[in-house]
Every structure is written in C-alpha cells, then in structure tokens.
Amino acid sequence: MNSIHIPWSPRLIMAGRSFRLPIQCNGDVALSYPGFSIEHQRYSAADGAHYFYLRAPEQAGVYTLSAQHGEATHSKTIEVCDLDGLRTPH
C-alpha cells in the first residue's frame, strides 16, 4: 500500500525565504512545487522522510505544493507574502 504524508509545512512565509518540507513516504516521491525552487533534497532513513529545501517565490500569492507516491497524493497550501503582507493580521 502506498502512503504519503506531509507532517508540517508553513502556513505563511515571506517571499524569497527558504524552508524545509518533510515528506514521509516509504518510497520515491514526486513533488509538484509551482513557483518554488528546490535548493537541496535528501532522504533520512532514520526518519523515513524525504526533506526538500525549498525557496519561496518572490511573487506574493497562495500556492499549493503536492507530493505523490504511486496513486497516493498529499497537498499543502502555503501563502507567500511580502513584508507589508506579513504585518497584516491573518
């Protein structure tokens, strides 16, 4: 059985910032990350997780990251804001 899970992702992030996205999966992962760029990726056998180090786009907006393993998928939505947008209560 294929299973995939994104245990954590930022709900809100500043444009251009980097973060680590963990994806727990028992095999290879295909990540769809429109607007983001991958700086690095690695697999930790101890955690059973793939770690993707991503940089957020410079353009503010709401983005969806999707991870897929076989037929199983898991998605997270991330809001990217500029500095003024971060100062506004969310």
C-alpha positions, 0 to 999 in steps of 0.5 A, spaced: 500 500 500 502 506 498 502 512 503 504 519 503 504 524 508 506 531 509 507 532 517 508 540 517 509 545 512 508 553 513 502 556 513 505 563 511 512 565 509 515 571 506 517 571 499 524 569 497 525 565 504 527 558 504 524 552 508 524 545 509 518 540 507 518 533 510 515 528 506 514 521 509 513 516 504 516 509 504 518 510 497 520 515 491 516 521 491 514 526 486 513 533 488 509 538 484 512 545 487 509 551 482 513 557 483 518 554 488 525 552 487 528 546 490 535 548 493 537 541 496 533 534 497 535 528 501 532 522 504 533 520 512 532 513 513 532 514 520 526 518 519 523 515 513 522 522 510 524 525 504 526 533 506 526 538 500 529 545 501 525 549 498 525 557 496 519 561 496 517 565 490 518 572 490 511 573 487 506 574 493 500 569 492 497 562 495 500 556 492 499 549 493 505 544 493 503 536 492 507 530 493 505 523 490 507 516 491 504 511 486 496 513 486 497 516 493 497 524 493 498 529 499 497 537 498 499 543 502 497 550 501 502 555 503 501 563 502 507 567 500 507 574 502 511 580 502 513 584 508 507 589 508 503 582 507 506 579 513 504 585 518 497 584 516 493 580 521 491 573 518 
